[in-house]
Amino acid sequence: MGKHIVITGVSQGLGRAMVAALIAAGHTVSGCARNGGAIAELTSQYPSPHQFATLDIREDVAVQAWAEAVMAANGLPDLVINNAGLVNRPAPLWTVSAAECDAVIAVNLSGTFNVLRHFAPPMVERQSGIFVNFSSGWGRSTSPGVAPYCATKWGVEGLTQSFAQDLPSGMAAVALNPGIIHTAMLETCYGDDAAAYTPIADWVKAAVPYILSLRPSDNGRALTVPG
């Protein structure tokens, strides 16, 4: 039987690729992103029971309303994937504006908090479901120029481990490093050199089966998409 899967950040990159692969595999997807045009395209391409909403996960009240609507339409999720993310333009920390730092923190950390807090209660009551919080290699190591991003992804690692300890048996939360993939975000960091890394189309073939294979026994683990 197909699963009900919630994904944030579905407008482009890894999120959009996962939507296509998961639906092709027979699963029902409820997704969100800030880009209204992309959401309209997804809604047209993948009609009901799939659900796509224009949403800024930084807005707690909006996330709550979205979570309630998603669960009313398709029931409780079997899998929640916190994929939405933002990276700062590479620069020494003291030259990154407060507004840009705040935006990275708000999406990568506060947005993840919001999604977890509004989907977790009914899933915990049912005592089943998997949460996958996208981290990064820069959530386990560091590089110059991306201090705000590194801080948030290290935060995702700690958040996930603590959240995992709150969950009952039968559930799991994992921090997942997707690897280094040629995305628009990577181009922000690496410029033209980003093209040397794994294409999204190749990544999704490995990533989706791997994510679907996660089990309650993986609770609290820091994992990486293979190869």
N, C-alpha and C positions, 0 to 999 in steps of 0.2 A: 504494500500500500504506500502511496505517496505521503510525504511529510508536509506539514505546514512550516514554511521557513520565512523568517523575518530578516530583512537585510537593510541596513542603512547605507547611504551613499551609492545609490544605484544609477546615477545619471551618466557615469563614464567609468573607464578603467576597469579595475578588478570587480567592482560592484555590478556593473552592467554585464560583464562577461559571466559572472556567477549566475545572474538572473537567467540568461539564455541557456546555460548548461543545466541548471536545476530544473527549469521548466521542460526542457527537452527530455530529461530523465523521469518526468512524470510527477514532479513535486509542485505544490502550490506556493507561490511567492507573494509576500506582502512587502513592498519596498517603499523607501522614501528618499528624497533628495531635495536640495534647494532649487534646482534648475527646473522651472515649470515647463519649459519647452521639451526637455528630455522626458519628464514625467508624462506629458501628453503623448509623446511618441510610444512610450512603453505601454501606456493604457490602451492605445490603439492596436499595438502589435500583440499584446497579451491581455485579452479581455477577461472578464470574470470567469473563474473565481479569483484570479490574480488581482491584487489590489496595489495601486501605486498612488502615492500622495506627495504633494509639494509640501515640504516640511523643513524647518530649521531645527535640528536637534538641540540647539542651544537654548531653545524656548521650552521650559519645563511644562507649562500648562498646555502648550500645543502638542508636546510629546504624549502627555497623559491622554488627551482627546484622541490622538492617532492610535495609541495602543488600545484604547477601549473600542474604537471603530474596527480595527483590525481583528480583534478577538470576537467581536459581535458578528463579523462577516464570515470568518474562517475558523473560529475556535482558537484554543490555546496553541501557541507555537510549539513545535517539537524542537526547533533550533532557532536561536537568535544570533545573528552575525553582526557585530558592531564593526563595520567596515569603513564608515565615513571618517575621513581624515584630512588634515590641512598641514602643509609644511611652510615654514617661513622662507623667504628669499635668502639664500646663503649670505651671511655677513657676520662679522664679530658681534657678539651679544650687545656690546655697548652702543652699537649703531642701529640695532633693531628697535623700531618704535614701540612704545607701550601698546599702541593699538594693535600692532601686528602680533606681539607676544600674547596679548589678551585673546585675540581671535584664535590662535593656535591652541591655547589652553582651553578655551570655551568649547571648541569642536571636539578636540581629541580626548579631553578628560570630562568636562562638564556634560557634554553630549552623551558620552558613554554612561556616566552616572544616571542621567535622565532615562535613557532607554532601559537600563537594568532595573531601576526602581519601579518603573511602570509595567514591565512585563513579568518581573520576578514573582510578585505576590500570588497570583493565581496559579503559576507554574509550581511554586513551592507548595501551595495547598494541594495540588495534584501529585506532587513529589515526582515529577518527571520533566525532562527537558535539558537541553545542552545550550550553554552560552559560549560563543567564540568571540573574544575581543582581539581585534587585529592589533598586534604590536609591530615590531620592526627589528631589524638587526641593530638599529639605533635605540632600541629599548634594552639592549644587552651590552652595547659598546657605545663609543662616542666618536664624533668627528668634529673638526672645526667648522664654524659657520652655521651649525644647525642646533645650537643649544636649546632654544625653545622647543623644537620638535623632539629632541632627545629627552628633555625633561618630561614631556608628556608621555612618551612611549615607555620610559622607565616607570612613570606613574601608572600606566595601564598594567604593567607587569605586577606591581605591588597591589593595585586595586583588585586584579583578578585573583591573586593568591588569597587575599583576605576574604573576598566575596565567596570564593570556593569553600572556605572554612565555615561560612554561614549556611551553606546549602545542606539539605538533608541527603541521606543516601538515596541513590537512584537518579541523582542529578550530577551535572558537571559544569564547571567554568574553566576554560583554558585560555591562555594568552598565546596567540599564534603569530609567529613571524612568517609572513608570506614569502620571503626571499627578496631578491633584487630583480624587479620586473620592469620592462620598458613601458612606463606610463608617463602621462603628462606631469605627474608629481616628480618622477625621477628626472625628467627633462629640466624641471626647475632647479634641481640640484646639480645635475651633471651636464646639462646642455646637450650638444650633439653626441657626446660619449654615451648617453643613455641608450642609444640604438644598439650598443654592443651587448646589452643584457637580454634576458629571457623575454621573448614576445608574449603578450597576454594570451594569445590563442594557445600557446604551448603550456603556459602556466596553468590555465584553467583545467586542462585535461588531467593534470596531476592533483590540483588543489581540491576540486569538487569531490572526487571519490575519497580523498583523505579526510576532508571535513565531515563527510557523511559517515565515515567509519568511526568517528569519535564516540566513546562510550562513557558511562558514569565512572568507570575505573580510571579514566584520564583526569578526573577532577583535580584542579590545582596545578596541572603540569604546564610548563613553558615549552611549547612545541614549535616546530618549523616544518613548512611544507616540503616534502622530499624533492630533491633534485631539481 
